[in-house]
Amino acid sequence: MNDAGADDVPFGLNPALDRAQLAAAFRASGRLHIANILTEPAARRLLRALQHETPWGLIFNEGREERRFESVTAEDHERMAIAAWERAHSGFQYFYHLYKLLEGPVMHPDPAHCLGRLVRFLVGQQFLGFMREITGDDSLGWISATATLYKPLDFLTVHDDGLSRRRYAYVLNMTPEWKPDWGGALQFYDSDDHIEEGYLPTFNGLNLFRVPKRHSVAQVASFGGLRYSISGWLEPKPGAGGSREKAGPESRS
């Protein structure tokens, strides 16, 4: 992982956030978009890390089996994508790029690197305390984190993130510019499959929503851009409310 320097930029929340207003909005609907959540220097440093310093791999599922590759040839990528599109016609499917940041207690980035410092920020009291304040859920004490990159034609079909320990899903959007025609929206669905609401990729914005909730990431258009984010779930503290479980393919919005 290449380190481009300037890693003395600290991660921190934007001090201008109106916490009371955000908490009221979240509790009214169970989901929320928070604009400008990080300080501007921290957001710009994180964007540079995602654009130039992240060893992206490919992830997709074949039924309930997850497939992960650190690198693939152009020919293999095309073959795998076409097969995933065929499976998506009739079942749950995802196909996108990722770099795991935090798996259980294991942090993958170098602790001194920007992404390592991001992980320490996400598991720290400033961020987790903010999440408890916004959700009103004082039991929260565990977080997962994955860097995700959706390139043109990548997608994530409808699912609900409904595993027993998960309380909330979050997506820290780090896409510098996006057009509605490019797809890639985080979309929420009602029981009749109508779209209730959708959030386009943004820069330095956090999407937070209560799970289980049916949602998807619309396929990025062939002429679209690169959709960067950090995503994961918030759970109760380890040892509280049952054991951590994982069942079936995971997904990242």
C-alpha positions as CSV (number, residue, x, y, z in Angstrom):
1,M,0.0,0.0,0.0
2,N,1.6,3.3,-1.1
3,D,1.6,6.1,1.4
4,A,1.5,9.5,-0.3
5,G,2.3,11.4,2.9
6,A,0.4,14.1,4.7
7,D,-0.8,11.5,7.2
8,D,-0.6,13.9,10.0
9,V,-4.2,15.1,9.0
10,P,-6.4,14.0,12.0
11,F,-9.8,12.4,11.5
12,G,-12.6,14.2,13.2
13,L,-16.3,15.0,13.0
14,N,-17.4,18.4,11.6
15,P,-18.0,20.5,14.7
16,A,-20.8,22.3,13.0
17,L,-23.1,19.3,12.9
18,D,-26.5,19.9,14.6
19,R,-26.7,16.7,16.6
20,A,-30.1,17.3,18.1
21,Q,-31.7,17.9,14.7
22,L,-30.0,14.9,13.2
23,A,-31.1,12.6,16.1
24,A,-34.7,13.8,15.7
25,A,-34.7,13.2,12.0
26,F,-33.2,9.8,12.3
27,R,-35.6,8.7,15.0
28,A,-38.6,9.9,12.9
29,S,-37.7,7.7,9.8
30,G,-35.0,5.2,10.7
31,R,-32.6,6.6,8.1
32,L,-30.6,9.7,7.5
33,H,-28.2,11.4,5.2
34,I,-25.6,13.6,7.1
35,A,-23.8,16.0,4.8
36,N,-20.2,17.1,5.6
37,I,-19.8,14.7,8.4
38,L,-15.9,14.9,8.5
39,T,-13.7,17.9,8.7
40,E,-12.8,19.0,5.2
41,P,-9.0,18.2,5.5
42,A,-9.8,14.7,6.8
43,A,-12.3,14.0,3.9
44,R,-9.8,15.2,1.3
45,R,-7.1,13.0,2.7
46,L,-9.4,10.0,2.8
47,L,-10.4,10.5,-0.8
48,R,-6.8,10.6,-1.9
49,A,-6.2,7.3,0.0
50,L,-9.1,5.6,-1.8
51,Q,-8.2,6.9,-5.2
52,H,-4.4,6.2,-5.1
53,E,-3.4,4.1,-2.1
54,T,-6.0,1.3,-1.8
55,P,-5.3,-2.3,-3.1
56,W,-8.7,-2.9,-4.5
57,G,-9.9,-6.5,-4.9
58,L,-13.0,-8.0,-6.6
59,I,-15.9,-9.5,-4.7
60,F,-19.1,-11.3,-5.9
61,N,-21.3,-14.2,-4.8
62,E,-22.3,-17.4,-6.4
63,G,-25.5,-18.2,-4.5
64,R,-24.5,-18.3,-0.8
65,E,-20.8,-18.7,-1.7
66,E,-18.6,-15.6,-1.6
67,R,-15.8,-15.2,-4.1
68,R,-12.9,-12.7,-3.4
69,F,-10.0,-12.0,-5.7
70,E,-7.0,-9.7,-5.1
71,S,-6.6,-9.2,-8.8
72,V,-8.1,-10.6,-12.0
73,T,-7.2,-10.3,-15.7
74,A,-9.5,-8.2,-18.0
75,E,-10.7,-11.4,-19.6
76,D,-11.5,-13.1,-16.3
77,H,-13.3,-10.0,-15.1
78,E,-15.5,-9.9,-18.1
79,R,-16.3,-13.6,-17.8
80,M,-17.1,-13.2,-14.1
81,A,-19.2,-10.1,-14.7
82,I,-21.3,-11.7,-17.4
83,A,-22.0,-14.7,-15.2
84,A,-23.0,-12.4,-12.3
85,W,-25.4,-10.5,-14.5
86,E,-27.1,-13.8,-15.5
87,R,-27.4,-14.9,-11.8
88,A,-28.8,-11.5,-10.9
89,H,-31.7,-12.0,-13.2
90,S,-33.3,-14.4,-10.7
91,G,-31.5,-14.1,-7.4
92,F,-29.6,-12.0,-4.9
93,Q,-26.2,-10.9,-6.4
94,Y,-23.4,-8.5,-5.9
95,F,-20.4,-7.6,-8.0
96,Y,-18.1,-4.8,-7.0
97,H,-14.6,-3.9,-5.6
98,L,-13.5,-3.8,-2.0
99,Y,-10.7,-3.6,0.5
100,K,-11.4,-4.9,4.0
101,L,-10.5,-2.5,6.7
102,L,-11.7,-4.2,9.8
103,E,-12.8,-7.9,10.1
104,G,-13.7,-8.7,13.7
105,P,-10.6,-7.6,15.7
106,V,-8.3,-7.7,12.7
107,M,-7.3,-4.4,11.1
108,H,-5.9,-4.9,7.7
109,P,-4.3,-1.5,6.8
110,D,-1.0,-0.4,8.3
111,P,-1.9,1.4,11.6
112,A,0.2,4.3,10.6
113,H,-1.4,4.7,7.2
114,C,-4.4,7.0,6.6
115,L,-6.8,4.0,6.3
116,G,-5.4,2.5,9.6
117,R,-6.0,5.8,11.3
118,L,-9.5,5.9,9.8
119,V,-10.3,2.5,11.5
120,R,-9.1,3.8,14.8
121,F,-11.4,6.8,14.4
122,L,-14.4,4.6,13.5
123,V,-13.9,2.4,16.6
124,G,-13.1,5.3,18.8
125,Q,-15.4,7.1,21.2
126,Q,-15.8,10.2,19.0
127,F,-17.5,8.4,16.2
128,L,-19.2,5.6,18.2
129,G,-20.5,8.1,20.7
130,F,-21.9,10.2,17.8
131,M,-23.7,7.1,16.5
132,R,-25.2,6.3,19.9
133,E,-26.4,9.9,20.1
134,I,-28.0,10.0,16.7
135,T,-29.6,6.5,17.0
136,G,-30.5,6.8,20.7
137,D,-29.0,3.3,21.1
138,D,-26.5,3.3,24.0
139,S,-25.7,-0.4,23.5
140,L,-23.7,0.2,20.3
141,G,-20.0,-0.7,20.7
142,W,-19.0,-2.7,17.7
143,I,-18.4,-1.6,14.1
144,S,-17.3,-3.2,10.9
145,A,-15.6,-1.3,8.1
146,T,-14.9,-2.0,4.4
147,A,-13.7,0.3,1.7
148,T,-15.9,-0.2,-1.4
149,L,-15.5,0.9,-5.0
150,Y,-18.3,0.5,-7.6
151,K,-17.0,0.8,-11.1
152,P,-19.2,1.1,-14.2
153,L,-21.6,-1.9,-14.3
154,D,-21.0,-2.9,-10.7
155,F,-24.1,-3.4,-8.5
156,L,-25.8,-4.9,-5.4
157,T,-29.3,-6.3,-5.7
158,V,-32.1,-6.0,-3.1
159,H,-31.4,-7.4,0.3
160,D,-32.1,-6.4,3.9
161,D,-28.9,-6.9,6.0
162,G,-31.0,-8.9,8.3
163,L,-28.5,-10.7,10.5
164,S,-29.2,-10.9,14.2
165,R,-26.5,-8.7,15.6
166,R,-26.8,-5.8,13.2
167,R,-28.7,-2.8,14.3
168,Y,-27.7,-0.1,11.8
169,A,-25.9,0.1,8.5
170,Y,-23.7,3.1,7.5
171,V,-22.2,4.3,4.3
172,L,-19.5,7.0,4.4
173,N,-19.7,8.4,0.8
174,M,-16.4,9.7,-0.6
175,T,-17.3,10.3,-4.3
176,P,-16.3,13.8,-5.4
177,E,-18.9,14.3,-8.1
178,W,-21.8,12.3,-9.4
179,K,-24.6,12.7,-11.9
180,P,-28.1,11.2,-11.5
181,D,-27.8,9.5,-14.9
182,W,-24.8,7.5,-13.7
183,G,-26.9,5.2,-11.4
184,G,-25.2,3.9,-8.3
185,A,-27.9,5.2,-5.9
186,L,-28.6,3.6,-2.5
187,Q,-32.3,2.8,-2.8
188,F,-34.9,1.8,-0.2
189,Y,-38.0,-0.2,-1.0
190,D,-41.4,-0.7,0.5
191,S,-43.3,-4.0,0.7
192,D,-44.7,-3.5,-2.9
193,D,-41.2,-3.0,-4.3
194,H,-41.7,0.8,-4.9
195,I,-38.7,3.0,-4.2
196,E,-39.4,4.9,-1.0
197,E,-36.2,7.0,-1.2
198,G,-32.8,7.0,-2.7
199,Y,-29.4,8.6,-1.9
200,L,-27.0,9.4,-4.7
201,P,-23.2,9.1,-4.1
202,T,-21.9,12.3,-2.5
203,F,-18.6,13.5,-1.1
204,N,-18.1,13.5,2.7
205,G,-21.7,12.4,3.4
206,L,-22.8,9.6,5.8
207,N,-25.9,7.5,5.1
208,L,-27.2,5.8,8.2
209,F,-30.2,3.4,8.4
210,R,-31.8,0.9,10.7
211,V,-31.7,-2.7,9.6
212,P,-33.2,-5.0,8.5
213,K,-34.5,-2.8,5.7
214,R,-34.8,-3.8,2.0
215,H,-32.3,-1.8,-0.1
216,S,-29.9,-2.0,-3.0
217,V,-27.2,-0.2,-4.9
218,A,-28.4,0.4,-8.4
219,Q,-26.0,-0.7,-11.2
220,V,-23.5,2.0,-12.1
221,A,-24.1,3.0,-15.7
222,S,-21.5,2.0,-18.4
223,F,-20.8,5.7,-18.8
224,G,-20.8,6.4,-15.1
225,G,-18.0,7.2,-12.7
226,L,-16.2,5.6,-9.7
227,R,-18.3,5.3,-6.5
228,Y,-16.1,5.4,-3.4
229,S,-17.3,4.7,0.1
230,I,-16.6,3.2,3.5
231,S,-19.4,1.0,4.7
232,G,-20.3,-1.5,7.4
233,W,-22.7,-2.1,10.3
234,L,-23.1,-1.0,13.9
235,E,-23.7,-3.6,16.5
236,P,-24.0,-3.9,20.3
237,K,-20.9,-4.3,22.3
238,P,-19.3,-7.8,22.0
239,G,-20.9,-10.1,24.6
240,A,-24.1,-8.1,24.8
241,G,-27.3,-9.3,23.3
242,G,-26.0,-12.7,22.0
243,S,-23.1,-13.9,19.9
244,R,-21.9,-12.3,16.7
245,E,-23.3,-14.2,13.7
246,K,-22.7,-14.4,10.1
247,A,-25.0,-16.2,7.7
248,G,-24.7,-16.2,4.0
249,P,-23.1,-13.7,1.7
250,E,-22.3,-10.3,3.1
251,S,-23.0,-7.1,1.2
252,R,-21.8,-3.6,1.3
253,S,-23.7,-0.5,0.2
